[in-house]
């Protein structure tokens, strides 16, 4: 576990704080995992915003065109007949 050049005093110091170092490492790993997960989720949301905004704009324009020209799509016409 220790290199051959490590003194007995250094070994004792390392062993005395070893469990604390392991706990700090585990804590940092957990924090990293939590923040990385949030980063990935936020990245996916940001990547989706522009396409969703474009689709919303297209939908609004389509609704306006249909209203101006008194047009119903087949699926919309079929829904009226079901009621």
PDB file of N, CA, C and O in Angstrom:
ATOM      1  N   UNK A   1       0.818  -1.187   0.000  1.00  0.00           N
ATOM      2  CA  UNK A   1       0.000   0.000   0.000  1.00  0.00           C
ATOM      3  C   UNK A   1       0.868   1.260   0.000  1.00  0.00           C
ATOM      4  O   UNK A   1       0.521   2.238  -0.661  1.00  0.00           O
ATOM      5  N   UNK A   2       1.958   1.256   0.707  1.00  0.00           N
ATOM      6  CA  UNK A   2       2.858   2.403   0.758  1.00  0.00           C
ATOM      7  C   UNK A   2       4.104   2.098  -0.054  1.00  0.00           C
ATOM      8  O   UNK A   2       4.488   0.941  -0.223  1.00  0.00           O
ATOM      9  N   UNK A   3       4.734   3.170  -0.561  1.00  0.00           N
ATOM     10  CA  UNK A   3       5.987   2.960  -1.293  1.00  0.00           C
ATOM     11  C   UNK A   3       7.099   2.650  -0.302  1.00  0.00           C
ATOM     12  O   UNK A   3       6.984   2.926   0.892  1.00  0.00           O
ATOM     13  N   UNK A   4       8.143   2.090  -0.804  1.00  0.00           N
ATOM     14  CA  UNK A   4       9.268   1.704   0.036  1.00  0.00           C
ATOM     15  C   UNK A   4       9.944   2.900   0.685  1.00  0.00           C
ATOM     16  O   UNK A   4      10.573   2.750   1.732  1.00  0.00           O
ATOM     17  N   UNK A   5       9.834   4.076   0.096  1.00  0.00           N
ATOM     18  CA  UNK A   5      10.491   5.269   0.612  1.00  0.00           C
ATOM     19  C   UNK A   5       9.670   5.951   1.706  1.00  0.00           C
ATOM     20  O   UNK A   5      10.148   6.900   2.328  1.00  0.00           O
ATOM     21  N   UNK A   6       8.462   5.490   1.946  1.00  0.00           N
ATOM     22  CA  UNK A   6       7.572   6.121   2.922  1.00  0.00           C
ATOM     23  C   UNK A   6       8.044   5.788   4.343  1.00  0.00           C
ATOM     24  O   UNK A   6       8.241   4.624   4.690  1.00  0.00           O
ATOM     25  N   UNK A   7       8.220   6.831   5.150  1.00  0.00           N
ATOM     26  CA  UNK A   7       8.694   6.620   6.531  1.00  0.00           C
ATOM     27  C   UNK A   7       7.559   6.089   7.401  1.00  0.00           C
ATOM     28  O   UNK A   7       6.384   6.190   7.049  1.00  0.00           O
ATOM     29  N   UNK A   8       7.932   5.528   8.530  1.00  0.00           N
ATOM     30  CA  UNK A   8       6.947   4.989   9.466  1.00  0.00           C
ATOM     31  C   UNK A   8       6.025   6.090   9.965  1.00  0.00           C
ATOM     32  O   UNK A   8       4.822   5.870  10.111  1.00  0.00           O
ATOM     33  N   UNK A   9       6.573   7.274  10.230  1.00  0.00           N
ATOM     34  CA  UNK A   9       5.758   8.403  10.709  1.00  0.00           C
ATOM     35  C   UNK A   9       4.739   8.805   9.646  1.00  0.00           C
ATOM     36  O   UNK A   9       3.577   9.066   9.958  1.00  0.00           O
ATOM     37  N   UNK A  10       5.179   8.852   8.394  1.00  0.00           N
ATOM     38  CA  UNK A  10       4.271   9.218   7.302  1.00  0.00           C
ATOM     39  C   UNK A  10       3.180   8.171   7.145  1.00  0.00           C
ATOM     40  O   UNK A  10       2.021   8.507   6.904  1.00  0.00           O
ATOM     41  N   UNK A  11       3.549   6.904   7.281  1.00  0.00           N
ATOM     42  CA  UNK A  11       2.559   5.825   7.198  1.00  0.00           C
ATOM     43  C   UNK A  11       1.500   5.974   8.284  1.00  0.00           C
ATOM     44  O   UNK A  11       0.310   5.799   8.024  1.00  0.00           O
ATOM     45  N   UNK A  12       1.930   6.295   9.490  1.00  0.00           N
ATOM     46  CA  UNK A  12       0.997   6.453  10.603  1.00  0.00           C
ATOM     47  C   UNK A  12       0.050   7.637  10.376  1.00  0.00           C
ATOM     48  O   UNK A  12      -1.143   7.553  10.667  1.00  0.00           O
ATOM     49  N   UNK A  13       0.590   8.721   9.862  1.00  0.00           N
ATOM     50  CA  UNK A  13      -0.241   9.897   9.577  1.00  0.00           C
ATOM     51  C   UNK A  13      -1.287   9.556   8.507  1.00  0.00           C
ATOM     52  O   UNK A  13      -2.467   9.881   8.645  1.00  0.00           O
ATOM     53  N   UNK A  14      -0.833   8.906   7.457  1.00  0.00           N
ATOM     54  CA  UNK A  14      -1.745   8.532   6.371  1.00  0.00           C
ATOM     55  C   UNK A  14      -2.817   7.580   6.880  1.00  0.00           C
ATOM     56  O   UNK A  14      -3.991   7.735   6.544  1.00  0.00           O
ATOM     57  N   UNK A  15      -2.432   6.608   7.677  1.00  0.00           N
ATOM     58  CA  UNK A  15      -3.394   5.650   8.213  1.00  0.00           C
ATOM     59  C   UNK A  15      -4.378   6.319   9.169  1.00  0.00           C
ATOM     60  O   UNK A  15      -5.542   5.925   9.239  1.00  0.00           O
ATOM     61  N   UNK A  16      -3.911   7.335   9.909  1.00  0.00           N
ATOM     62  CA  UNK A  16      -4.795   8.007  10.867  1.00  0.00           C
ATOM     63  C   UNK A  16      -5.868   8.843  10.170  1.00  0.00           C
ATOM     64  O   UNK A  16      -6.960   9.022  10.709  1.00  0.00           O
ATOM     65  N   UNK A  17      -5.565   9.355   8.977  1.00  0.00           N
ATOM     66  CA  UNK A  17      -6.556  10.165   8.255  1.00  0.00           C
ATOM     67  C   UNK A  17      -7.157   9.418   7.064  1.00  0.00           C
ATOM     68  O   UNK A  17      -7.944   9.981   6.303  1.00  0.00           O
ATOM     69  N   UNK A  18      -6.788   8.172   6.911  1.00  0.00           N
ATOM     70  CA  UNK A  18      -7.251   7.397   5.757  1.00  0.00           C
ATOM     71  C   UNK A  18      -8.764   7.305   5.655  1.00  0.00           C
ATOM     72  O   UNK A  18      -9.328   7.520   4.581  1.00  0.00           O
ATOM     73  N   UNK A  19      -9.426   6.990   6.758  1.00  0.00           N
ATOM     74  CA  UNK A  19     -10.888   6.851   6.699  1.00  0.00           C
ATOM     75  C   UNK A  19     -11.552   8.191   6.403  1.00  0.00           C
ATOM     76  O   UNK A  19     -12.571   8.249   5.714  1.00  0.00           O
ATOM     77  N   UNK A  20     -10.970   9.267   6.927  1.00  0.00           N
ATOM     78  CA  UNK A  20     -11.506  10.606   6.644  1.00  0.00           C
ATOM     79  C   UNK A  20     -11.340  10.958   5.170  1.00  0.00           C
ATOM     80  O   UNK A  20     -12.237  11.539   4.559  1.00  0.00           O
ATOM     81  N   UNK A  21     -10.188  10.604   4.601  1.00  0.00           N
ATOM     82  CA  UNK A  21      -9.953  10.850   3.173  1.00  0.00           C
ATOM     83  C   UNK A  21     -10.934  10.066   2.307  1.00  0.00           C
ATOM     84  O   UNK A  21     -11.464  10.587   1.325  1.00  0.00           O
ATOM     85  N   UNK A  22     -11.168   8.816   2.679  1.00  0.00           N
ATOM     86  CA  UNK A  22     -12.121   7.991   1.927  1.00  0.00           C
ATOM     87  C   UNK A  22     -13.520   8.594   2.012  1.00  0.00           C
ATOM     88  O   UNK A  22     -14.233   8.636   1.010  1.00  0.00           O
ATOM     89  N   UNK A  23     -13.924   9.064   3.205  1.00  0.00           N
ATOM     90  CA  UNK A  23     -15.242   9.684   3.373  1.00  0.00           C
ATOM     91  C   UNK A  23     -15.362  10.954   2.532  1.00  0.00           C
ATOM     92  O   UNK A  23     -16.390  11.185   1.897  1.00  0.00           O
ATOM     93  N   UNK A  24     -14.314  11.772   2.528  1.00  0.00           N
ATOM     94  CA  UNK A  24     -14.324  12.985   1.703  1.00  0.00           C
ATOM     95  C   UNK A  24     -14.403  12.651   0.219  1.00  0.00           C
ATOM     96  O   UNK A  24     -15.112  13.316  -0.537  1.00  0.00           O
ATOM     97  N   UNK A  25     -13.681  11.628  -0.190  1.00  0.00           N
ATOM     98  CA  UNK A  25     -13.735  11.184  -1.590  1.00  0.00           C
ATOM     99  C   UNK A  25     -15.148  10.741  -1.952  1.00  0.00           C
ATOM    100  O   UNK A  25     -15.671  11.128  -2.997  1.00  0.00           O
ATOM    101  N   UNK A  26     -15.773   9.928  -1.092  1.00  0.00           N
ATOM    102  CA  UNK A  26     -17.132   9.457  -1.355  1.00  0.00           C
ATOM    103  C   UNK A  26     -18.117  10.624  -1.429  1.00  0.00           C
ATOM    104  O   UNK A  26     -18.986  10.651  -2.301  1.00  0.00           O
ATOM    105  N   UNK A  27     -17.983  11.588  -0.514  1.00  0.00           N
ATOM    106  CA  UNK A  27     -18.853  12.766  -0.537  1.00  0.00           C
ATOM    107  C   UNK A  27     -18.693  13.549  -1.836  1.00  0.00           C
ATOM    108  O   UNK A  27     -19.677  13.959  -2.451  1.00  0.00           O
ATOM    109  N   UNK A  28     -17.448  13.750  -2.244  1.00  0.00           N
ATOM    110  CA  UNK A  28     -17.211  14.506  -3.478  1.00  0.00           C
ATOM    111  C   UNK A  28     -17.747  13.757  -4.690  1.00  0.00           C
ATOM    112  O   UNK A  28     -18.250  14.371  -5.631  1.00  0.00           O
ATOM    113  N   UNK A  29     -17.643  12.441  -4.670  1.00  0.00           N
ATOM    114  CA  UNK A  29     -18.165  11.638  -5.775  1.00  0.00           C
ATOM    115  C   UNK A  29     -19.687  11.757  -5.843  1.00  0.00           C
ATOM    116  O   UNK A  29     -20.252  11.875  -6.931  1.00  0.00           O
ATOM    117  N   UNK A  30     -20.351  11.727  -4.688  1.00  0.00           N
ATOM    118  CA  UNK A  30     -21.805  11.863  -4.648  1.00  0.00           C
ATOM    119  C   UNK A  30     -22.253  13.239  -5.127  1.00  0.00           C
ATOM    120  O   UNK A  30     -23.227  13.357  -5.871  1.00  0.00           O
ATOM    121  N   UNK A  31     -21.540  14.277  -4.699  1.00  0.00           N
ATOM    122  CA  UNK A  31     -21.873  15.641  -5.121  1.00  0.00           C
ATOM    123  C   UNK A  31     -21.677  15.768  -6.629  1.00  0.00           C
ATOM    124  O   UNK A  31     -22.521  16.338  -7.321  1.00  0.00           O
ATOM    125  N   UNK A  32     -20.574  15.241  -7.134  1.00  0.00           N
ATOM    126  CA  UNK A  32     -20.317  15.292  -8.575  1.00  0.00           C
ATOM    127  C   UNK A  32     -21.424  14.593  -9.346  1.00  0.00           C
ATOM    128  O   UNK A  32     -21.916  15.122 -10.342  1.00  0.00           O
ATOM    129  N   UNK A  33     -21.821  13.409  -8.896  1.00  0.00           N
ATOM    130  CA  UNK A  33     -22.866  12.649  -9.576  1.00  0.00           C
ATOM    131  C   UNK A  33     -24.173  13.433  -9.590  1.00  0.00           C
ATOM    132  O   UNK A  33     -24.861  13.475 -10.610  1.00  0.00           O
ATOM    133  N   UNK A  34     -24.517  14.049  -8.472  1.00  0.00           N
ATOM    134  CA  UNK A  34     -25.758  14.831  -8.383  1.00  0.00           C
ATOM    135  C   UNK A  34     -25.720  16.017  -9.353  1.00  0.00           C
ATOM    136  O   UNK A  34     -26.667  16.236 -10.108  1.00  0.00           O
ATOM    137  N   UNK A  35     -24.624  16.778  -9.329  1.00  0.00           N
ATOM    138  CA  UNK A  35     -24.525  17.947 -10.196  1.00  0.00           C
ATOM    139  C   UNK A  35     -24.404  17.553 -11.666  1.00  0.00           C
ATOM    140  O   UNK A  35     -24.935  18.245 -12.535  1.00  0.00           O
ATOM    141  N   UNK A  36     -23.722  16.465 -11.951  1.00  0.00           N
ATOM    142  CA  UNK A  36     -23.606  16.021 -13.340  1.00  0.00           C
ATOM    143  C   UNK A  36     -24.971  15.616 -13.874  1.00  0.00           C
ATOM    144  O   UNK A  36     -25.300  15.911 -15.023  1.00  0.00           O
ATOM    145  N   UNK A  37     -25.769  14.940 -13.047  1.00  0.00           N
ATOM    146  CA  UNK A  37     -27.124  14.562 -13.460  1.00  0.00           C
ATOM    147  C   UNK A  37     -27.964  15.784 -13.769  1.00  0.00           C
ATOM    148  O   UNK A  37     -28.699  15.802 -14.757  1.00  0.00           O
ATOM    149  N   UNK A  38     -27.861  16.807 -12.933  1.00  0.00           N
ATOM    150  CA  UNK A  38     -28.598  18.054 -13.175  1.00  0.00           C
ATOM    151  C   UNK A  38     -28.089  18.742 -14.436  1.00  0.00           C
ATOM    152  O   UNK A  38     -28.874  19.297 -15.205  1.00  0.00           O
ATOM    153  N   UNK A  39     -26.780  18.703 -14.646  1.00  0.00           N
ATOM    154  CA  UNK A  39     -26.193  19.313 -15.846  1.00  0.00           C
ATOM    155  C   UNK A  39     -26.718  18.636 -17.106  1.00  0.00           C
ATOM    156  O   UNK A  39     -27.081  19.310 -18.071  1.00  0.00           O
ATOM    157  N   UNK A  40     -26.759  17.316 -17.100  1.00  0.00           N
ATOM    158  CA  UNK A  40     -27.252  16.577 -18.266  1.00  0.00           C
ATOM    159  C   UNK A  40     -28.717  16.911 -18.519  1.00  0.00           C
ATOM    160  O   UNK A  40     -29.104  17.162 -19.661  1.00  0.00           O
ATOM    161  N   UNK A  41     -29.538  16.917 -17.467  1.00  0.00           N
ATOM    162  CA  UNK A  41     -30.951  17.244 -17.613  1.00  0.00           C
ATOM    163  C   UNK A  41     -31.132  18.653 -18.159  1.00  0.00           C
ATOM    164  O   UNK A  41     -31.926  18.864 -19.075  1.00  0.00           O
ATOM    165  N   UNK A  42     -30.402  19.618 -17.605  1.00  0.00           N
ATOM    166  CA  UNK A  42     -30.498  20.996 -18.095  1.00  0.00           C
ATOM    167  C   UNK A  42     -30.049  21.110 -19.545  1.00  0.00           C
ATOM    168  O   UNK A  42     -30.641  21.863 -20.319  1.00  0.00           O
ATOM    169  N   UNK A  43     -29.022  20.379 -19.918  1.00  0.00           N
ATOM    170  CA  UNK A  43     -28.552  20.403 -21.315  1.00  0.00           C
ATOM    171  C   UNK A  43     -29.625  19.881 -22.255  1.00  0.00           C
ATOM    172  O   UNK A  43     -29.849  20.449 -23.324  1.00  0.00           O
ATOM    173  N   UNK A  44     -30.293  18.793 -21.858  1.00  0.00           N
ATOM    174  CA  UNK A  44     -31.365  18.244 -22.687  1.00  0.00           C
ATOM    175  C   UNK A  44     -32.530  19.218 -22.817  1.00  0.00           C
ATOM    176  O   UNK A  44     -33.122  19.350 -23.888  1.00  0.00           O
ATOM    177  N   UNK A  45     -32.852  19.893 -21.728  1.00  0.00           N
ATOM    178  CA  UNK A  45     -33.939  20.878 -21.767  1.00  0.00           C
ATOM    179  C   UNK A  45     -33.583  22.026 -22.702  1.00  0.00           C
ATOM    180  O   UNK A  45     -34.401  22.435 -23.526  1.00  0.00           O
ATOM    181  N   UNK A  46     -32.369  22.546 -22.577  1.00  0.00           N
ATOM    182  CA  UNK A  46     -31.948  23.666 -23.427  1.00  0.00           C
ATOM    183  C   UNK A  46     -31.936  23.259 -24.896  1.00  0.00           C
ATOM    184  O   UNK A  46     -32.346  24.039 -25.755  1.00  0.00           O
ATOM    185  N   UNK A  47     -31.473  22.047 -25.195  1.00  0.00           N
ATOM    186  CA  UNK A  47     -31.454  21.570 -26.578  1.00  0.00           C
ATOM    187  C   UNK A  47     -32.864  21.446 -27.141  1.00  0.00           C
ATOM    188  O   UNK A  47     -33.059  21.591 -28.348  1.00  0.00           O
ATOM    189  N   UNK A  48     -33.843  21.181 -26.290  1.00  0.00           N
ATOM    190  CA  UNK A  48     -35.216  20.978 -26.742  1.00  0.00           C
ATOM    191  C   UNK A  48     -35.995  22.283 -26.865  1.00  0.00           C
ATOM    192  O   UNK A  48     -37.023  22.318 -27.541  1.00  0.00           O
ATOM    193  N   UNK A  49     -35.534  23.344 -26.234  1.00  0.00           N
ATOM    194  CA  UNK A  49     -36.290  24.595 -26.221  1.00  0.00           C
ATOM    195  C   UNK A  49     -36.485  25.193 -27.603  1.00  0.00           C
ATOM    196  O   UNK A  49     -37.602  25.567 -27.960  1.00  0.00           O
ATOM    197  N   UNK A  50     -35.435  25.289 -28.375  1.00  0.00           N
ATOM    198  CA  UNK A  50     -35.533  25.919 -29.691  1.00  0.00           C
ATOM    199  C   UNK A  50     -36.450  25.118 -30.615  1.00  0.00           C
ATOM    200  O   UNK A  50     -37.333  25.714 -31.232  1.00  0.00           O
ATOM    201  N   UNK A  51     -36.286  23.791 -30.744  1.00  0.00           N
ATOM    202  CA  UNK A  51     -37.225  23.050 -31.594  1.00  0.00           C
ATOM    203  C   UNK A  51     -38.672  23.178 -31.116  1.00  0.00           C
ATOM    204  O   UNK A  51     -39.583  23.282 -31.938  1.00  0.00           O
ATOM    205  N   UNK A  52     -38.895  23.171 -29.810  1.00  0.00           N
ATOM    206  CA  UNK A  52     -40.252  23.311 -29.294  1.00  0.00           C
ATOM    207  C   UNK A  52     -40.811  24.694 -29.599  1.00  0.00           C
ATOM    208  O   UNK A  52     -41.988  24.826 -29.932  1.00  0.00           O
ATOM    209  N   UNK A  53     -39.989  25.713 -29.490  1.00  0.00           N
ATOM    210  CA  UNK A  53     -40.436  27.072 -29.805  1.00  0.00           C
ATOM    211  C   UNK A  53     -40.795  27.187 -31.282  1.00  0.00           C
ATOM    212  O   UNK A  53     -41.788  27.826 -31.632  1.00  0.00           O
ATOM    213  N   UNK A  54     -39.998  26.574 -32.145  1.00  0.00           N
ATOM    214  CA  UNK A  54     -40.286  26.599 -33.585  1.00  0.00           C
ATOM    215  C   UNK A  54     -41.595  25.865 -33.883  1.00  0.00           C
ATOM    216  O   UNK A  54     -42.424  26.349 -34.653  1.00  0.00           O
ATOM    217  N   UNK A  55     -41.774  24.688 -33.262  1.00  0.00           N
ATOM    218  CA  UNK A  55     -43.025  23.946 -33.465  1.00  0.00           C
ATOM    219  C   UNK A  55     -44.228  24.739 -32.972  1.00  0.00           C
ATOM    220  O   UNK A  55     -45.279  24.734 -33.613  1.00  0.00           O
ATOM    221  N   UNK A  56     -44.084  25.411 -31.853  1.00  0.00           N
ATOM    222  CA  UNK A  56     -45.175  26.234 -31.325  1.00  0.00           C
ATOM    223  C   UNK A  56     -45.499  27.369 -32.289  1.00  0.00           C
ATOM    224  O   UNK A  56     -46.670  27.648 -32.549  1.00  0.00           O
ATOM    225  N   UNK A  57     -44.475  28.019 -32.818  1.00  0.00           N
ATOM    226  CA  UNK A  57     -44.684  29.103 -33.780  1.00  0.00           C
ATOM    227  C   UNK A  57     -45.398  28.588 -35.029  1.00  0.00           C
ATOM    228  O   UNK A  57     -46.317  29.233 -35.533  1.00  0.00           O
ATOM    229  N   UNK A  58     -44.973  27.429 -35.525  1.00  0.00           N
ATOM    230  CA  UNK A  58     -45.621  26.830 -36.707  1.00  0.00           C
ATOM    231  C   UNK A  58     -47.082  26.510 -36.402  1.00  0.00           C
ATOM    232  O   UNK A  58     -47.956  26.756 -37.233  1.00  0.00           O
ATOM    233  N   UNK A  59     -47.350  25.970 -35.229  1.00  0.00           N
ATOM    234  CA  UNK A  59     -48.721  25.624 -34.852  1.00  0.00           C
ATOM    235  C   UNK A  59     -49.604  26.870 -34.787  1.00  0.00           C
ATOM    236  O   UNK A  59     -50.742  26.858 -35.258  1.00  0.00           O
ATOM    237  N   UNK A  60     -49.075  27.943 -34.202  1.00  0.00           N
ATOM    238  CA  UNK A  60     -49.843  29.193 -34.127  1.00  0.00           C
ATOM    239  C   UNK A  60     -50.137  29.715 -35.528  1.00  0.00           C
ATOM    240  O   UNK A  60     -51.260  30.129 -35.816  1.00  0.00           O
ATOM    241  N   UNK A  61     -49.130  29.695 -36.399  1.00  0.00           N
ATOM    242  CA  UNK A  61     -49.327  30.161 -37.775  1.00  0.00           C
ATOM    243  C   UNK A  61     -50.348  29.288 -38.496  1.00  0.00           C
ATOM    244  O   UNK A  61     -51.179  29.807 -39.242  1.00  0.00           O
ATOM    245  N   UNK A  62     -50.303  27.978 -38.290  1.00  0.00           N
ATOM    246  CA  UNK A  62     -51.256  27.060 -38.917  1.00  0.00           C
ATOM    247  C   UNK A  62     -52.678  27.343 -38.441  1.00  0.00           C
ATOM    248  O   UNK A  62     -53.613  27.376 -39.242  1.00  0.00           O
ATOM    249  N   UNK A  63     -52.835  27.546 -37.134  1.00  0.00           N
ATOM    250  CA  UNK A  63     -54.167  27.845 -36.591  1.00  0.00           C
ATOM    251  C   UNK A  63     -54.719  29.144 -37.180  1.00  0.00           C
ATOM    252  O   UNK A  63     -55.904  29.222 -37.505  1.00  0.00           O
ATOM    253  N   UNK A  64     -53.867  30.161 -37.317  1.00  0.00           N
ATOM    254  CA  UNK A  64     -54.295  31.431 -37.909  1.00  0.00           C
ATOM    255  C   UNK A  64     -54.712  31.252 -39.361  1.00  0.00           C
ATOM    256  O   UNK A  64     -55.733  31.794 -39.783  1.00  0.00           O
ATOM    257  N   UNK A  65     -53.929  30.494 -40.134  1.00  0.00           N
ATOM    258  CA  UNK A  65     -54.272  30.248 -41.542  1.00  0.00           C
ATOM    259  C   UNK A  65     -55.596  29.504 -41.670  1.00  0.00           C
ATOM    260  O   UNK A  65     -56.425  29.837 -42.517  1.00  0.00           O
ATOM    261  N   UNK A  66     -55.788  28.500 -40.828  1.00  0.00           N
ATOM    262  CA  UNK A  66     -57.037  27.732 -40.876  1.00  0.00           C
ATOM    263  C   UNK A  66     -58.223  28.622 -40.529  1.00  0.00           C
ATOM    264  O   UNK A  66     -59.276  28.526 -41.159  1.00  0.00           O
ATOM    265  N   UNK A  67     -58.061  29.478 -39.544  1.00  0.00           N
ATOM    266  CA  UNK A  67     -59.152  30.366 -39.130  1.00  0.00           C
ATOM    267  C   UNK A  67     -59.472  31.376 -40.229  1.00  0.00           C
ATOM    268  O   UNK A  67     -60.641  31.610 -40.536  1.00  0.00           O
ATOM    269  N   UNK A  68     -58.427  31.982 -40.827  1.00  0.00           N
ATOM    270  CA  UNK A  68     -58.612  32.987 -41.883  1.00  0.00           C
ATOM    271  C   UNK A  68     -59.285  32.390 -43.114  1.00  0.00           C
ATOM    272  O   UNK A  68     -60.084  33.055 -43.774  1.00  0.00           O
ATOM    273  N   UNK A  69     -58.958  31.122 -43.426  1.00  0.00           N
ATOM    274  CA  UNK A  69     -59.479  30.487 -44.640  1.00  0.00           C
ATOM    275  C   UNK A  69     -60.627  29.519 -44.367  1.00  0.00           C
ATOM    276  O   UNK A  69     -61.072  28.799 -45.261  1.00  0.00           O
ATOM    277  N   UNK A  70     -61.104  29.511 -43.109  1.00  0.00           N
ATOM    278  CA  UNK A  70     -62.213  28.645 -42.725  1.00  0.00           C
ATOM    279  C   UNK A  70     -61.945  27.193 -43.140  1.00  0.00           C
ATOM    280  O   UNK A  70     -62.740  26.578 -43.852  1.00  0.00           O
ATOM    281  N   UNK A  71     -60.818  26.667 -42.682  1.00  0.00           N
ATOM    282  CA  UNK A  71     -60.378  25.318 -43.051  1.00  0.00           C
ATOM    283  C   UNK A  71     -60.397  24.428 -41.812  1.00  0.00           C
ATOM    284  O   UNK A  71     -60.026  24.855 -40.719  1.00  0.00           O
ATOM    285  N   UNK A  72     -60.833  23.194 -41.999  1.00  0.00           N
ATOM    286  CA  UNK A  72     -60.721  22.157 -40.970  1.00  0.00           C
ATOM    287  C   UNK A  72     -59.951  20.988 -41.558  1.00  0.00           C
ATOM    288  O   UNK A  72     -60.198  20.594 -42.698  1.00  0.00           O
ATOM    289  N   UNK A  73     -59.040  20.443 -40.812  1.00  0.00           N
ATOM    290  CA  UNK A  73     -58.338  19.244 -41.246  1.00  0.00           C
ATOM    291  C   UNK A  73     -59.255  18.046 -41.055  1.00  0.00           C
ATOM    292  O   UNK A  73     -60.200  18.099 -40.268  1.00  0.00           O
ATOM    293  N   UNK A  74     -58.976  16.967 -41.776  1.00  0.00           N
ATOM    294  CA  UNK A  74     -59.827  15.775 -41.678  1.00  0.00           C
ATOM    295  C   UNK A  74     -59.989  15.298 -40.242  1.00  0.00           C
ATOM    296  O   UNK A  74     -61.098  14.973 -39.818  1.00  0.00           O
ATOM    297  N   UNK A  75     -58.917  15.254 -39.507  1.00  0.00           N
ATOM    298  CA  UNK A  75     -58.979  14.775 -38.116  1.00  0.00           C
ATOM    299  C   UNK A  75     -59.870  15.676 -37.271  1.00  0.00           C
ATOM    300  O   UNK A  75     -60.594  15.193 -36.400  1.00  0.00           O
ATOM    301  N   UNK A  76     -59.823  16.982 -37.522  1.00  0.00           N
ATOM    302  CA  UNK A  76     -60.671  17.915 -36.780  1.00  0.00           C
ATOM    303  C   UNK A  76     -62.138  17.764 -37.192  1.00  0.00           C
ATOM    304  O   UNK A  76     -63.033  17.849 -36.352  1.00  0.00           O
ATOM    305  N   UNK A  77     -62.376  17.543 -38.461  1.00  0.00           N
ATOM    306  CA  UNK A  77     -63.735  17.366 -38.964  1.00  0.00           C
ATOM    307  C   UNK A  77     -64.353  16.096 -38.360  1.00  0.00           C
ATOM    308  O   UNK A  77     -65.519  16.094 -37.965  1.00  0.00           O
ATOM    309  N   UNK A  78     -63.569  15.031 -38.295  1.00  0.00           N
ATOM    310  CA  UNK A  78     -64.042  13.776 -37.716  1.00  0.00           C
ATOM    311  C   UNK A  78     -64.384  13.938 -36.238  1.00  0.00           C
ATOM    312  O   UNK A  78     -65.321  13.301 -35.757  1.00  0.00           O
ATOM    313  N   UNK A  79     -63.664  14.757 -35.522  1.00  0.00           N
ATOM    314  CA  UNK A  79     -63.948  14.992 -34.095  1.00  0.00           C
ATOM    315  C   UNK A  79     -65.288  15.703 -33.916  1.00  0.00           C
ATOM    316  O   UNK A  79     -66.003  15.436 -32.950  1.00  0.00           O
ATOM    317  N   UNK A  80     -65.629  16.592 -34.822  1.00  0.00           N
ATOM    318  CA  UNK A  80     -66.904  17.291 -34.739  1.00  0.00           C
ATOM    319  C   UNK A  80     -68.059  16.301 -34.922  1.00  0.00           C
ATOM    320  O   UNK A  80     -69.080  16.402 -34.242  1.00  0.00           O
ATOM    321  N   UNK A  81     -67.895  15.347 -35.841  1.00  0.00           N
ATOM    322  CA  UNK A  81     -68.937  14.352 -36.109  1.00  0.00           C
ATOM    323  C   UNK A  81     -69.167  13.400 -34.950  1.00  0.00           C
ATOM    324  O   UNK A  81     -70.264  12.862 -34.808  1.00  0.00           O
ATOM    325  N   UNK A  82     -68.146  13.178 -34.109  1.00  0.00           N
ATOM    326  CA  UNK A  82     -68.236  12.233 -33.007  1.00  0.00           C
ATOM    327  C   UNK A  82     -69.114  12.795 -31.888  1.00  0.00           C
ATOM    328  O   UNK A  82     -69.797  12.035 -31.200  1.00  0.00           O
ATOM    329  N   UNK A  83     -69.103  14.093 -31.703  1.00  0.00           N
ATOM    330  CA  UNK A  83     -69.856  14.709 -30.602  1.00  0.00           C
ATOM    331  C   UNK A  83     -71.277  14.515 -30.815  1.00  0.00           C
ATOM    332  O   UNK A  83     -72.089  14.957 -30.003  1.00  0.00           O
TER     333      UNK A  83
END
